[in-house]
Amino acid sequence: MKSLIVTGAGSGLGRELALLYAKQGFHIILTGRTLEKLKKVEREIQDAGGSAQSFSVDVTKLEEVRQFIEDAVRSYPLFGLINNAGVGHFGPFEEMAEKEISEMLDTNVLGTIYMSQAILPYLKERNEGLLMNIISTAGLKGKVNEAGYVASKFAVRGLTESLQKELEDTNIKVKAVYMGGMDTPFWDESDHIKDKSRLRSPKEVAELILDSIDEDTIVIESNRK
Ligand SMILES: NC(=O)c1ccc[n+]([C@@H]2O[C@H](COP(=O)([O-])OP(=O)(O)OC[C@H]3O[C@@H](n4cnc5c(N)ncnc54)[C@H](OP(=O)(O)O)[C@@H]3O)[C@@H](O)[C@H]2O)c1
């Protein structure tokens, strides 16, 4: 059974992608900082007849990431990684706190870099696999009151496009996913989005991603009016 790591799998889009890929027969390695949330998703997958395992991993901590990948490869052959963990802080640029900016850069950019670098040698060894980066339409165009978040997502876009080129002669597929707003806990501590119930559900977005999985670049526009 091939295994797939999903970061930020305890809620929102990560949870939905984990549930869908489990149904496709992958062993899902659920990661995030909060073990209780991951264990809940793990039970859901197992109750539906799938296979999953939870690991508490903070993607901003390089040593923790490296140790986790070493442990994870022992259970099942590693097929891929979905870099989904991400955070956002919004508001006028000059009012952004240094802590908010560094949290976005550390999680969205460094977290994706650390995880990808740690897993790539194993994927290369098998010369197959999937590296999917969950970006955002914030990785495609600038937006008002989103400067720090957009900067972090443009960085992930640059990383992803470069890896697509660097790995084009291998059987490792690198996917860039750009989606508009989703109704997830991402917005719980923000008033940047007034009515998140008008956004797409993460389940719908996860299904659209899998429908387009043959594309290297997947764009899912927001259905917000
Ligand atoms: N919601 C939207 O409108 C939207 C739109 C476009 C793109 N996105 C992107 O979609 C991805 C998923 O977001 P979501 O909407 O599903 O939000 P979410 O429900 O808040 O999920 C994000 C997950 O990331 C985990 N996480 C945060 N910091 C982490 C860290 N340092 N290490 C490991 N895990 C960490 C969180 O779990 P813990 O706190 O337990 O670690 C959480 O489960 C993000 O990359 C986001 O930027 C979201």
The ligand as an SDF file (V2000), in Angstrom:
LIG
                    3D

 48 52  0  0  0  0  0  0  0  0999 V2000
   -9.6280   28.7600    3.2700 N   0  0  0  0  0  0  0  0  0  0  0  0
   -9.3760   29.4610    2.1810 C   0  0  0  0  0  0  0  0  0  0  0  0
  -10.1560   30.3620    1.7910 O   0  0  0  0  0  0  0  0  0  0  0  0
   -8.1480   29.1560    1.3500 C   0  0  0  0  0  0  0  0  0  0  0  0
   -8.1050   29.6310    0.0230 C   0  0  0  0  0  0  0  0  0  0  0  0
   -6.9930   29.3460   -0.7680 C   0  0  0  0  0  0  0  0  0  0  0  0
   -5.9460   28.5980   -0.2510 C   0  0  0  0  0  0  0  0  0  0  0  0
   -6.0090   28.1740    1.0520 N   0  0  0  0  0  0  0  0  0  0  0  0
   -4.8860   27.3680    1.5380 C   0  0  0  0  0  0  0  0  0  0  0  0
   -5.3620   26.0510    1.7740 O   0  0  0  0  0  0  0  0  0  0  0  0
   -4.5470   25.4110    2.7540 C   0  0  0  0  0  0  0  0  0  0  0  0
   -5.4390   24.7460    3.7850 C   0  0  0  0  0  0  0  0  0  0  0  0
   -6.1410   25.7290    4.4970 O   0  0  0  0  0  0  0  0  0  0  0  0
   -7.6150   25.5180    5.0530 P   0  0  0  0  0  0  0  0  0  0  0  0
   -8.4530   26.5590    4.4480 O   0  0  0  0  0  0  0  0  0  0  0  0
   -8.0190   24.1240    4.9570 O   0  0  0  0  0  0  0  0  0  0  0  0
   -7.4040   25.9850    6.5660 O   0  0  0  0  0  0  0  0  0  0  0  0
   -7.3490   25.2110    7.9570 P   0  0  0  0  0  0  0  0  0  0  0  0
   -8.5690   24.3860    8.1560 O   0  0  0  0  0  0  0  0  0  0  0  0
   -6.9940   26.2400    8.9690 O   0  0  0  0  0  0  0  0  0  0  0  0
   -6.1270   24.1860    7.7450 O   0  0  0  0  0  0  0  0  0  0  0  0
   -4.7900   24.5180    7.8880 C   0  0  0  0  0  0  0  0  0  0  0  0
   -4.1290   23.4080    8.6740 C   0  0  0  0  0  0  0  0  0  0  0  0
   -2.7250   23.6820    8.7630 O   0  0  0  0  0  0  0  0  0  0  0  0
   -2.2740   23.2430   10.0250 C   0  0  0  0  0  0  0  0  0  0  0  0
   -1.0780   24.0010   10.3710 N   0  0  0  0  0  0  0  0  0  0  0  0
   -0.9780   25.3340   10.6040 C   0  0  0  0  0  0  0  0  0  0  0  0
    0.2730   25.6490   10.9550 N   0  0  0  0  0  0  0  0  0  0  0  0
    0.9820   24.4890   10.9430 C   0  0  0  0  0  0  0  0  0  0  0  0
    2.3350   24.1550   11.2410 C   0  0  0  0  0  0  0  0  0  0  0  0
    3.2310   25.0750   11.6260 N   0  0  0  0  0  0  0  0  0  0  0  0
    2.7230   22.8510   11.1150 N   0  0  0  0  0  0  0  0  0  0  0  0
    1.8290   21.9060   10.7420 C   0  0  0  0  0  0  0  0  0  0  0  0
    0.5400   22.1600   10.4670 N   0  0  0  0  0  0  0  0  0  0  0  0
    0.1260   23.4440   10.5750 C   0  0  0  0  0  0  0  0  0  0  0  0
   -3.4370   23.4910   10.9820 C   0  0  0  0  0  0  0  0  0  0  0  0
   -3.4810   22.5360   12.0400 O   0  0  0  0  0  0  0  0  0  0  0  0
   -2.7550   22.7800   13.4490 P   0  0  0  0  0  0  0  0  0  0  0  0
   -3.0890   24.1750   13.8750 O   0  0  0  0  0  0  0  0  0  0  0  0
   -3.3010   21.7140   14.3250 O   0  0  0  0  0  0  0  0  0  0  0  0
   -1.2980   22.5790   13.1520 O   0  0  0  0  0  0  0  0  0  0  0  0
   -4.6520   23.2810   10.0800 C   0  0  0  0  0  0  0  0  0  0  0  0
   -5.2160   21.9830   10.2360 O   0  0  0  0  0  0  0  0  0  0  0  0
   -3.6190   26.5040    3.2980 C   0  0  0  0  0  0  0  0  0  0  0  0
   -2.3490   26.3820    2.6910 O   0  0  0  0  0  0  0  0  0  0  0  0
   -4.2850   27.8040    2.8520 C   0  0  0  0  0  0  0  0  0  0  0  0
   -3.3450   28.8430    2.6870 O   0  0  0  0  0  0  0  0  0  0  0  0
   -7.0790   28.4210    1.8580 C   0  0  0  0  0  0  0  0  0  0  0  0
  1  2  1  0
  2  3  2  0
  2  4  1  0
  4  5  1  0
  4 48  2  0
  5  6  2  0
  6  7  1  0
  7  8  2  0
  8  9  1  0
  8 48  1  0
  9 10  1  0
  9 46  1  0
 10 11  1  0
 11 12  1  0
 11 44  1  0
 12 13  1  0
 13 14  1  0
 14 15  2  0
 14 16  1  0
 14 17  1  0
 17 18  1  0
 18 19  2  0
 18 20  1  0
 18 21  1  0
 21 22  1  0
 22 23  1  0
 23 24  1  0
 23 42  1  0
 24 25  1  0
 25 26  1  0
 25 36  1  0
 26 27  1  0
 26 35  1  0
 27 28  2  0
 28 29  1  0
 29 30  1  0
 29 35  2  0
 30 31  1  0
 30 32  2  0
 32 33  1  0
 33 34  2  0
 34 35  1  0
 36 37  1  0
 36 42  1  0
 37 38  1  0
 38 39  2  0
 38 40  1  0
 38 41  1  0
 42 43  1  0
 44 45  1  0
 44 46  1  0
 46 47  1  0
M  CHG  2   8   1  16  -1
M  END
$$$$
